[in-house]
């Protein structure tokens, strides 16, 4: 079953050459509210880390992060970082998005009560899924190490292989939501 009409309308207004990431906020806000009902979840459109709140690293140029918290569990269960689609073909744009995801895991891992924390890097409508395993402290996909002397694609474009508006992308996103809800139900 596809996304509801209001989500499709928001998606239709977005172009692949858009350079402003906040044009994508209404689309993802609607998707998150559709999948994570307010009776069970809080969706925080900005999650200021303690360092950023104190005026430290991250306070300037702060990126909006959508963080989903389970009310019954008092735990972060998912987060989403958004970049404009013009970042996708640019090696440094994907590298920055990948680094931001890994940094965000480090900032919120201590708040996670589920065995797995999901995170998504959305570059436009293209998604790259990340997971953090609490028991093993590992992040997938595995980091590709950079080089001081070679140009290395540390975040290959193939990782953003899921279009949130396509049927497969829709189904993959809903499967992730289902897995999150199953983990919550097991703990509550």
Steps between C-alpha positions, in 0.01 A plus 500: 500500500652837401539806717181702569405780260629783722849345501492443124405866446792619713736270313378617160598858584864406561756508219820300459699820452383655829792644697317589823462207740219652706269476197499125581402543866121504440521175299699315764303652786180363341653157440624476858165610641326245279722214617559595863162593654507772764323277752818290525780720370645848519656639184756765584583707192815628663710309744759727654786303646627613842817636336297708252270627776803625689628686195766241415562299185185480292348822632570693180375357173290256697319250278140411571468139600170321538519277807220259586458404864273226636281636779457163675872433498642851544760422236620624165390239244584664165653810345510660157751742348403690184715649224386647167512272193778706344737343757448148363730510194774688690755283679556754779124544550452129563812488718364784715161324527668173604718676758198684638313171547789339684546807719129501586514133605783591735300789645184302576612137550486540878124577475409179317319218679429288192753244379519678163474870417405584143610818328440621147700740291255654254657681208190634334273196467790252490561314824799327653410282799730480800480286811678518831519176699493579869645163612796512258534882466526464121360722227392366161580566225865465587708817476730521201825653616627816335856556380739790536637452149219344295150615417282232656123473464424439867124508441421337164190628324365143487431520874216746430313233305150537639258763366254572783224577249543181292320178587816322614614802700158531664499131591857507634420801718185336638695178570746705705213664691350156565834375635525802732147443627573129556809584707296747708220247554756242618638741761168646622 
